[in-house]
Amino acid sequence: MHAWLCETLEGVDALRWKELPTPEPKAGEVRIAVKAASLNFPDLLIVEGKYQFKPPLPFVPGAEYAGTVDAVGEGVSHLRPGQPVAAIAGTGGFGTHACVSATQVLPLPPGFALEHGAAFAFTYGTSHHALVDRAQLKAGETVLVLGAAGGVGSAAVQIAKAVGARVIAAASSDEKCAFARSIGADDTINYTAGDLREAIKAATGGKGPDVVYDPVGGAFAEPVFRSIGWRGRYLVVGFACGGIPALPWNLALLKGASIVGVFWGDFVKREPKASAAALGQLAQWYAEGKVRPALDATLPMGEIREAYARMASRRVMGKLVLVNP
Ligand SMILES: NC(=O)c1ccc[n+]([C@@H]2O[C@H](COP(=O)([O-])OP(=O)(O)OC[C@H]3O[C@@H](n4cnc5c(N)ncnc54)[C@H](OP(=O)(O)O)[C@@H]3O)[C@@H](O)[C@H]2O)c1
């Protein structure tokens, strides 16, 4: 097997494509022949030691991938060689083969493309947990999605539409706003042009959004929280811009509003049944065509540096996927 090996925490330039001994699955594990692996924001952080999960060196990055089961370890009875699967493993995806605990493997239903399987559970699982579970979003409510052209943002747009909400997508360029419309947003705001609070007021008839989905953080959080509607729910999803916002608490009082934390990784571990039910609903929505990963590009696995550079410079719309021949 070959894989991109991270031996030092010096970022993507220090990754090396190496031949490694093909691992045998231990008890409870399966080996997957990787077809496709998607890029998620934590993949950028993990090779610099900046992510909350710090695997021991050396490791192969690539949190989310899909392929076919190649070998099955002792005690695994629900997966069989040749079966198409996706894995949310934290590491291991940026290579040709990976061994992973069977508990982190999701069988892909018939008709589920491997490239989509590699770009699904992380973003759609996060956004479903955020909007449906944490915010209790209802049909007819209005959601403002920041970073709406990104991975979790684009999933949030589609999930909010599937629930029956009205979606205002906010992003940093007109091109990204047009992309957000193409995947279902009802209205858009380019937050690099004009007054953000005025734009939110205009888009919501002065009422403010019922729910805000924020994977960006930084300087937008306070003006957006000031614009939220009565009983609004502000979903704290991530800090892609690097800055962790701080808010005056009186703002929550004035709107009867809630600041709601979202931590999908722990939700999956702590509430596996609820997580499985959410993924089941998402698979159903995929089959019905209500949600579908928008693939910005499918690059060969060898082009990992190009993939990282595009994500780090905010050039990705939807998801980037790396594929093996
Ligand atoms: N809480 C959870 O459970 C959970 C789960 C998954 C991901 N996350 C977090 O969610 C965030 C987004 O992840 P993602 O995979 O969707 O990433 P992504 O595809 O790169 O999207 C992030 C978006 O953030 C915006 N952004 C603003 N400033 C940026 C900067 N300096 N660098 C990069 N992007 C910037 C960009 O949109 P504009 O250009 O339009 O501003 C970009 O589209 C990350 O912080 C990630 O760690 C959290």
The ligand as an SDF file (V2000), in Angstrom:
LIG
                    3D

 48 52  0  0  0  0  0  0  0  0999 V2000
  -18.6660   21.4950   15.6420 N   0  0  0  0  0  0  0  0  0  0  0  0
  -18.4900   20.4060   14.9250 C   0  0  0  0  0  0  0  0  0  0  0  0
  -18.9050   19.3040   15.3140 O   0  0  0  0  0  0  0  0  0  0  0  0
  -17.8140   20.5290   13.5920 C   0  0  0  0  0  0  0  0  0  0  0  0
  -17.8530   19.4850   12.6670 C   0  0  0  0  0  0  0  0  0  0  0  0
  -17.2500   19.6800   11.4140 C   0  0  0  0  0  0  0  0  0  0  0  0
  -16.5840   20.8720   11.1300 C   0  0  0  0  0  0  0  0  0  0  0  0
  -16.5300   21.8300   12.0880 N   0  0  0  0  0  0  0  0  0  0  0  0
  -15.8400   23.1200   11.8410 C   0  0  0  0  0  0  0  0  0  0  0  0
  -16.5550   23.8520   10.8790 O   0  0  0  0  0  0  0  0  0  0  0  0
  -15.6580   24.7220   10.2030 C   0  0  0  0  0  0  0  0  0  0  0  0
  -15.8400   24.5670    8.6990 C   0  0  0  0  0  0  0  0  0  0  0  0
  -15.4080   23.2860    8.2720 O   0  0  0  0  0  0  0  0  0  0  0  0
  -15.5460   22.8530    6.7310 P   0  0  0  0  0  0  0  0  0  0  0  0
  -14.9580   21.4840    6.6200 O   0  0  0  0  0  0  0  0  0  0  0  0
  -16.9080   23.1090    6.2600 O   0  0  0  0  0  0  0  0  0  0  0  0
  -14.5160   23.9070    6.0600 O   0  0  0  0  0  0  0  0  0  0  0  0
  -14.6140   24.6410    4.6300 P   0  0  0  0  0  0  0  0  0  0  0  0
  -15.2570   23.7590    3.6380 O   0  0  0  0  0  0  0  0  0  0  0  0
  -13.2350   25.1380    4.3700 O   0  0  0  0  0  0  0  0  0  0  0  0
  -15.5870   25.8760    4.9010 O   0  0  0  0  0  0  0  0  0  0  0  0
  -15.2290   26.8960    5.7720 C   0  0  0  0  0  0  0  0  0  0  0  0
  -15.7830   28.2060    5.2720 C   0  0  0  0  0  0  0  0  0  0  0  0
  -15.3820   29.1960    6.2260 O   0  0  0  0  0  0  0  0  0  0  0  0
  -15.1730   30.4210    5.5690 C   0  0  0  0  0  0  0  0  0  0  0  0
  -13.9190   31.0370    6.0240 N   0  0  0  0  0  0  0  0  0  0  0  0
  -13.8300   32.2700    6.5860 C   0  0  0  0  0  0  0  0  0  0  0  0
  -12.5940   32.5570    6.8980 N   0  0  0  0  0  0  0  0  0  0  0  0
  -11.8320   31.5290    6.5160 C   0  0  0  0  0  0  0  0  0  0  0  0
  -10.4270   31.2620    6.5650 C   0  0  0  0  0  0  0  0  0  0  0  0
   -9.5610   32.1580    7.0900 N   0  0  0  0  0  0  0  0  0  0  0  0
   -9.9740   30.0870    6.0810 N   0  0  0  0  0  0  0  0  0  0  0  0
  -10.8340   29.2000    5.5780 C   0  0  0  0  0  0  0  0  0  0  0  0
  -12.1910   29.3950    5.5020 N   0  0  0  0  0  0  0  0  0  0  0  0
  -12.6770   30.5490    5.9720 C   0  0  0  0  0  0  0  0  0  0  0  0
  -15.1270   30.1340    4.0630 C   0  0  0  0  0  0  0  0  0  0  0  0
  -16.2980   30.7310    3.5140 O   0  0  0  0  0  0  0  0  0  0  0  0
  -16.2950   32.2390    2.9660 P   0  0  0  0  0  0  0  0  0  0  0  0
  -15.1100   32.3930    2.0640 O   0  0  0  0  0  0  0  0  0  0  0  0
  -17.5850   32.3050    2.2650 O   0  0  0  0  0  0  0  0  0  0  0  0
  -16.2180   33.1050    4.1970 O   0  0  0  0  0  0  0  0  0  0  0  0
  -15.2260   28.6260    3.9260 C   0  0  0  0  0  0  0  0  0  0  0  0
  -16.0760   28.2490    2.8730 O   0  0  0  0  0  0  0  0  0  0  0  0
  -14.2490   24.3610   10.6940 C   0  0  0  0  0  0  0  0  0  0  0  0
  -13.8740   25.2870   11.6980 O   0  0  0  0  0  0  0  0  0  0  0  0
  -14.4280   22.9770   11.2840 C   0  0  0  0  0  0  0  0  0  0  0  0
  -13.4640   22.6690   12.2760 O   0  0  0  0  0  0  0  0  0  0  0  0
  -17.1250   21.6860   13.2980 C   0  0  0  0  0  0  0  0  0  0  0  0
  1  2  1  0
  2  3  2  0
  2  4  1  0
  4  5  1  0
  4 48  2  0
  5  6  2  0
  6  7  1  0
  7  8  2  0
  8  9  1  0
  8 48  1  0
  9 10  1  0
  9 46  1  0
 10 11  1  0
 11 12  1  0
 11 44  1  0
 12 13  1  0
 13 14  1  0
 14 15  2  0
 14 16  1  0
 14 17  1  0
 17 18  1  0
 18 19  2  0
 18 20  1  0
 18 21  1  0
 21 22  1  0
 22 23  1  0
 23 24  1  0
 23 42  1  0
 24 25  1  0
 25 26  1  0
 25 36  1  0
 26 27  1  0
 26 35  1  0
 27 28  2  0
 28 29  1  0
 29 30  1  0
 29 35  2  0
 30 31  1  0
 30 32  2  0
 32 33  1  0
 33 34  2  0
 34 35  1  0
 36 37  1  0
 36 42  1  0
 37 38  1  0
 38 39  2  0
 38 40  1  0
 38 41  1  0
 42 43  1  0
 44 45  1  0
 44 46  1  0
 46 47  1  0
M  CHG  2   8   1  16  -1
M  END
$$$$
